[in-house]
């Protein structure tokens, strides 16, 4: 027997319709390329998104056609989020921080019909255009008087497109399983692979993201969206904000610590989302400018951080400086991205801060709708005892079933489990602790050493800005951990000092065999440590410097 409920399609256009009707005056604050602040509202965003949808139809962009963006976080990019998807086309957010060859491959592979770009990417667009035969035109995200002289075919002005349309466009209804957005991940081997989200998957992800034990987004929030709109749908925050009527604060391309701090203070932000590198830089800047800052001006109640593991020291600093709770999350582009969230259980209410930090340092707890499990090399499920380590697998209604155009072949097993490539343990309460990426684990004498725990401990040293651990080749143990340290500006730290600092915090045979002080550490386009480059440069460090490995205990 079937239930007698209406079958209304779950479409992203319903989010901006709701925000317009019930939270129309709520602000959307953007810092523009020239540094000025632009203020819009959900009512204006919705009206302009409808104009955009009409313009796309006039340009011949049809159902399922891809529309690419090379843009920072701004009100215009937000309008594209809703205008493109609401019209039934596919929003393809491209990461402009990738190498030009990767960007070329991604746009060409997606067969995007139009590319919408911020003016800061003029040179990039000019370089790419001659090699993108599928692109029919380029749209500069600006006013008519700001139009640049760009050597690309069919150059259009965004504001001109909108001005030629009216606001009477009616959002169409279509199958909720239709594609909504497309993001490419470079976290896999070979060429980047496309993750094609559906309206249904993103709506379900939005409903869960708003929950009290996930991000607890509400109309009372002012959300600073530091995570880029081109990173896995900005972790679903734009959709959750519209679904609740939360204020959005979009920092644009100015992601230096002073700009972030000032905007966060001035707009009364209560929630912010960003990768750990952003927070490490912020705290270094605060230390350097502490005397002139009134930290009580910061109203953050919680911060969402993911992408890579958050150091415990970062968790502590948010609590100490601002009284802010850090929500440690885990996910991937392939999981929309939220799969776990670091909310607390009732039993943690009586924990002191140090014990609570231990919980927060884990990568979060399984959330409803997204299942996680551990398996061994033979595919056998492993116990959730907080100790046993295995490969992390995930499945759920917002988890990938296959890559765009079938790239990579079969990526889930017969039961729908997706192999994440992460090595982890899971506690009996469902908290996940990522110990490493499978490719980054140090395999020393048949035992695994996780780099993440050592890195997070090293960053707690007051002189350390950032740390990385890689596997260095060793004639006896095959691999041993090598610790690379990037000190804070003006700070000095030595090998012996670091080893002493780590002593007693990890088991003896996990201790790095050497410590290398560097001026900077390389990062990927998504802000993660670029360990492939570090292994290339330092993989033979122990051999070249004849460093004796420490005896395993």
Phi, psi and omega in degrees: 000130178268150177289159182255059180248152179292146178255080177266131182293142177276100184237144182296336178299334180294334181290312181287331174298316179296312182300320180294318186285318189252347180221039187300330183268357179295138188280147166242112186254127181234138167266120184279175184299328180273004177093349179286158181261129178249135180242127178230184177222167176298326179297316179290319178299317180296314181297317181288329176295323177293319176300318179299316180301319178295321179295320179298319179295320179296328178281354179089014176282117187258184179299126179084352178290145182270138176237117186268150174232140168235087191207155176273182179283112180205172181297327180291319178296322177296321177299322176296323178307317185265325181292317181290309184291322181297330180281353181093003174271177186247121178279119181250096181277120185256135180282108183288352180276352177289167175294147180308323179296322177292318179297317177302312181300316185295311181294320180292318181295322181284344181058048180291138182277324180225150177239120175263129187222146172284155184293342178288351182249024181301309182298320179296315180297318178298323179291323185278324191309315183298342184250018182239082185292337182281340184282126182265343181188164182233136184240117178280128183277080184196177173279165180301318183289349179263359186302126181272167173269096184248130182275072177223154179286144174052062179276129183236158178255128183302311184292328175295319179301314182291323183295334182279355182248171173244176186266010186273007180300133177260126179298128181284157172256140179204180183300127181296344177276001177296149179296141180244309183222157182226124176233141177258141179250134177258014181277001179253170179284157179076205181293155174304148182240142185273132174254115187255105182277157176248162175301317181298313182298319182285329175292316178296319177300320180295314181302317181287321182300327182286344187300152183300326181269010175244259179259347177052043180287137179215171179296345181273358183271149167242111191255120173270118183263085178279323175302130186294150176294347177264010175253098173046055179057032180051041177063019180081001183294322178299323180288318179294325179294314179295323182292342181243347184080025179286146175293140177245135177240117188247112189279358179065218184270353183272091183250018172291157189298320181296319179295319179295313182300314183297314181293320179298319179291311186292330183259009175057042184296133179255340180221138177221148179233129179190163181283161183304326181301321178301315183287324177299316179295321180299314183290327175297318179294319179298318179300322182285340185236019189304322187294332183261004183254141172253095188295343178290348177289340181277124186256013182303128172262332179205152178232134177259127180222141179196200183092307170221167182297139180271125177299145178302325181298326177292318177301315181295319183294321177299317180292315184291315185280320188239352187069028186261135177271127178267121176272109180272120184239160173227143176180184181217166171307323183288350180244018169081350010243356192288125176237326176224158181214139187275052175279160183263159176260164180305324183293344181275354183300327182268002181290144170284172187299319182296319178292324178292322178300325178301321179288316181296332181289342175288162186275022175098169186252147179306137179251156181302134178098343181233107182272142175230151176205166176247142175226156175270187183297336180269000180087009180278133181292139183255158183291154177261075184247003180079357182241317183291131183251138178202185178282135181275130176237156186213150173208157180163174185288351173239028176251142183305143172252342178181157179277158181304133181063020175074012179301141178083357178068211181287118185249354175235154179277184185295341178261006176089006182281130178260131179277119186277336185083002176265145175256131189207171167236156178231129180282165177301334178277358178093007177282133180265136173238106178285125178263336178177168161283145182305323182283347183256353181298137174274118182256095187252111178057035179087355178252149180266136174239120180278129183285331188297317182296318180295318179300314182294324176292319181295322181293340178289344177294134186298341181264357188261127174273314183207153182219151177219140176241130177232166175273119176256140183295144180217136185294334182261312187261008183070303178219147173222152181288135174241129183257125176250131186241129171253107183289162173290157180305127178081354182269154179232134177216145182246165178303309183299322180295319180293316180296322177294321180297324181279339183301130181087347179265338176224161180294156189302318186283355172273347184299133178302144179282338176204160178235127180245126178268125184235160180282335181195160176243140181284149180230156174282177179293345178258009175089004178275155176299133181270083187285337176299318178294319179294320178294325178295318183277329188236006183299333180254018185302314183295323178291316182292329184254008176050045179276124179285130178289150177284142181295135177286142181248000000 
